[in-house]
Amino acid sequence: MPDLKVLFSNLIRFETDLWNAVDARLRSEHDLPLTWFEPMQVMSKYTACRVFDIKEELSITVGGTSKLVDRIEAAGLCRRRANPDDRRSQIIELTPAGRRLLAKATKSFEFGATLMRLRASNRRVTSHEQIASAS
């Protein structure tokens, strides 16, 4: 039976390395943090996206989601409008600039390629140079 502590530790480190590699790539190529890319993907999937929808898909708190949307909105990448079906909530939609940026960033995302490079390296990525070479 595998040592579950080692397996868990390796899994967490791999997830962290993968997150850092993808985040570094999105930041360097598009000045877009991964923490914004994910909710923008959710926004693009819904015709009437709400904070609740993002919260549910990303498994984060409503307060954290609202603050995240505030930052993305302040950058001009999304906007809020009144929800015609529920006056207590708002609809969040990407702006034209947000849609363009998301389209470009999605092409760079290349999750599978990044994952394969990290696996092939069979080592922990610990520096910016290693992240750049892995992605």
The 8 nearest C-alpha neighbors of each residue, nearest first, counted from 0:
[[1, 2, 3, 6, 4, 5, 7, 9],
 [2, 0, 3, 6, 5, 4, 7, 9],
 [1, 3, 5, 4, 6, 0, 7, 8],
 [4, 2, 6, 5, 1, 7, 8, 0],
 [5, 3, 7, 6, 2, 8, 9, 1],
 [6, 4, 8, 3, 7, 2, 9, 1],
 [5, 7, 3, 9, 4, 8, 10, 2],
 [8, 6, 10, 4, 5, 9, 3, 11],
 [7, 9, 5, 11, 10, 6, 4, 12],
 [10, 8, 12, 6, 7, 11, 13, 5],
 [9, 11, 13, 7, 8, 12, 6, 14],
 [10, 12, 14, 8, 13, 9, 7, 15],
 [13, 11, 15, 9, 14, 10, 16, 8],
 [12, 14, 16, 10, 15, 11, 17, 9],
 [15, 13, 17, 11, 12, 16, 18, 10],
 [16, 14, 12, 18, 13, 17, 19, 11],
 [17, 15, 13, 19, 14, 18, 124, 12],
 [16, 18, 14, 20, 15, 19, 13, 21],
 [19, 17, 15, 21, 20, 16, 22, 14],
 [20, 18, 22, 16, 17, 21, 23, 15],
 [21, 19, 130, 17, 23, 22, 18, 16],
 [20, 22, 24, 18, 23, 19, 17, 25],
 [21, 23, 33, 19, 25, 24, 20, 32],
 [24, 22, 26, 20, 21, 25, 19, 27],
 [23, 25, 21, 27, 22, 26, 28, 20],
 [26, 24, 22, 28, 31, 29, 23, 27],
 [25, 27, 30, 31, 23, 32, 29, 24],
 [26, 28, 24, 25, 30, 29, 23, 31],
 [27, 29, 25, 26, 24, 30, 107, 104],
 [30, 28, 31, 26, 25, 27, 104, 100],
 [31, 29, 26, 27, 28, 25, 32, 24],
 [30, 32, 26, 29, 25, 33, 35, 36],
 [33, 31, 34, 26, 35, 22, 25, 36],
 [32, 34, 36, 22, 35, 37, 31, 25],
 [33, 35, 32, 36, 37, 38, 22, 67],
 [36, 34, 33, 32, 37, 38, 39, 31],
 [37, 35, 33, 39, 34, 38, 40, 32],
 [36, 38, 40, 39, 35, 34, 33, 41],
 [39, 37, 41, 40, 35, 36, 53, 42],
 [38, 40, 42, 36, 41, 37, 35, 43],
 [41, 39, 37, 43, 38, 42, 36, 44],
 [40, 42, 38, 44, 39, 43, 53, 37],
 [43, 41, 39, 40, 44, 48, 45, 92],
 [42, 44, 40, 41, 45, 39, 93, 92],
 [45, 43, 41, 42, 40, 46, 48, 39],
 [46, 44, 48, 47, 43, 42, 41, 92],
 [45, 47, 48, 44, 43, 92, 42, 90],
 [48, 46, 45, 90, 49, 91, 92, 82],
 [47, 49, 45, 91, 90, 42, 46, 52],
 [50, 48, 90, 51, 52, 91, 89, 47],
 [49, 51, 53, 52, 54, 65, 64, 61],
 [50, 52, 54, 49, 53, 55, 61, 48],
 [53, 51, 49, 55, 50, 54, 48, 56],
 [52, 54, 56, 50, 55, 51, 57, 38],
 [55, 53, 51, 59, 57, 52, 58, 56],
 [54, 56, 52, 58, 53, 57, 51, 59],
 [57, 55, 53, 54, 58, 52, 41, 59],
 [56, 58, 54, 59, 55, 53, 38, 37],
 [59, 57, 55, 54, 56, 60, 53, 61],
 [58, 60, 54, 57, 63, 64, 61, 55],
 [59, 61, 63, 62, 54, 64, 58, 55],
 [60, 62, 64, 63, 54, 65, 51, 59],
 [63, 61, 65, 60, 64, 66, 59, 67],
 [64, 62, 60, 66, 65, 61, 67, 59],
 [63, 65, 67, 61, 62, 66, 54, 60],
 [64, 66, 62, 68, 67, 63, 61, 69],
 [67, 65, 69, 63, 68, 64, 62, 70],
 [66, 68, 64, 70, 69, 65, 63, 71],
 [67, 69, 71, 65, 70, 66, 72, 64],
 [70, 68, 66, 72, 67, 71, 73, 65],
 [71, 69, 73, 67, 72, 68, 74, 66],
 [70, 72, 68, 74, 73, 69, 76, 77],
 [71, 73, 77, 75, 69, 74, 70, 78],
 [74, 72, 70, 75, 71, 69, 76, 77],
 [75, 73, 71, 72, 76, 70, 77, 69],
 [76, 74, 72, 73, 77, 71, 94, 97],
 [77, 75, 97, 94, 72, 74, 71, 96],
 [78, 76, 93, 72, 94, 92, 75, 97],
 [79, 77, 92, 72, 91, 93, 94, 80],
 [78, 80, 91, 90, 89, 92, 81, 77],
 [81, 79, 90, 89, 82, 91, 78, 92],
 [80, 82, 89, 83, 90, 86, 79, 88],
 [81, 83, 89, 90, 85, 84, 86, 88],
 [82, 84, 85, 81, 86, 89, 90, 80],
 [85, 83, 82, 86, 88, 81, 87, 89],
 [86, 84, 82, 87, 83, 88, 89, 81],
 [85, 87, 88, 82, 83, 84, 81, 89],
 [88, 86, 85, 89, 82, 81, 84, 83],
 [89, 87, 86, 85, 82, 90, 81, 49],
 [90, 88, 82, 81, 80, 79, 49, 91],
 [89, 91, 49, 80, 82, 48, 79, 47],
 [92, 90, 79, 48, 78, 49, 89, 80],
 [93, 91, 77, 78, 42, 94, 79, 90],
 [92, 94, 77, 97, 76, 98, 78, 95],
 [93, 95, 77, 97, 96, 76, 98, 92],
 [94, 96, 98, 97, 99, 93, 76, 77],
 [97, 95, 99, 94, 98, 76, 100, 75],
 [98, 96, 76, 94, 100, 93, 95, 99],
 [97, 99, 95, 101, 96, 100, 93, 102],
 [100, 98, 96, 102, 97, 101, 95, 103],
 [101, 99, 97, 103, 102, 98, 104, 96],
 [100, 102, 104, 98, 103, 99, 105, 97],
 [101, 103, 99, 105, 100, 104, 98, 106],
 [104, 102, 100, 106, 105, 101, 99, 107],
 [105, 103, 101, 107, 106, 102, 100, 108],
 [104, 106, 108, 102, 107, 103, 101, 109],
 [107, 105, 104, 103, 108, 109, 102, 101],
 [108, 106, 104, 105, 109, 103, 25, 24],
 [107, 109, 105, 110, 106, 104, 21, 25],
 [110, 108, 112, 111, 107, 113, 106, 105],
 [109, 111, 113, 108, 112, 114, 21, 115],
 [110, 112, 114, 113, 109, 115, 116, 108],
 [113, 111, 115, 109, 114, 110, 116, 134],
 [112, 114, 134, 116, 110, 115, 111, 117],
 [113, 115, 111, 117, 112, 116, 110, 118],
 [114, 116, 118, 112, 117, 113, 119, 111],
 [117, 115, 119, 113, 118, 114, 133, 120],
 [118, 116, 120, 114, 119, 115, 133, 113],
 [117, 119, 115, 121, 120, 116, 114, 122],
 [120, 118, 116, 121, 117, 115, 122, 114],
 [119, 121, 117, 122, 118, 116, 133, 123],
 [122, 120, 118, 119, 117, 123, 116, 124],
 [123, 121, 120, 124, 117, 118, 119, 125],
 [122, 124, 125, 16, 121, 13, 12, 120],
 [125, 123, 129, 16, 130, 126, 122, 117],
 [124, 126, 123, 129, 127, 130, 16, 128],
 [125, 127, 129, 128, 124, 130, 131, 123],
 [126, 128, 130, 129, 131, 125, 23, 124],
 [129, 127, 131, 126, 130, 132, 125, 133],
 [128, 130, 132, 126, 131, 127, 124, 133],
 [131, 129, 127, 20, 133, 128, 132, 124],
 [130, 132, 128, 134, 129, 133, 127, 24],
 [131, 133, 129, 130, 134, 128, 127, 116],
 [134, 132, 130, 131, 116, 117, 129, 113],
 [133, 113, 131, 132, 130, 20, 116, 24]]
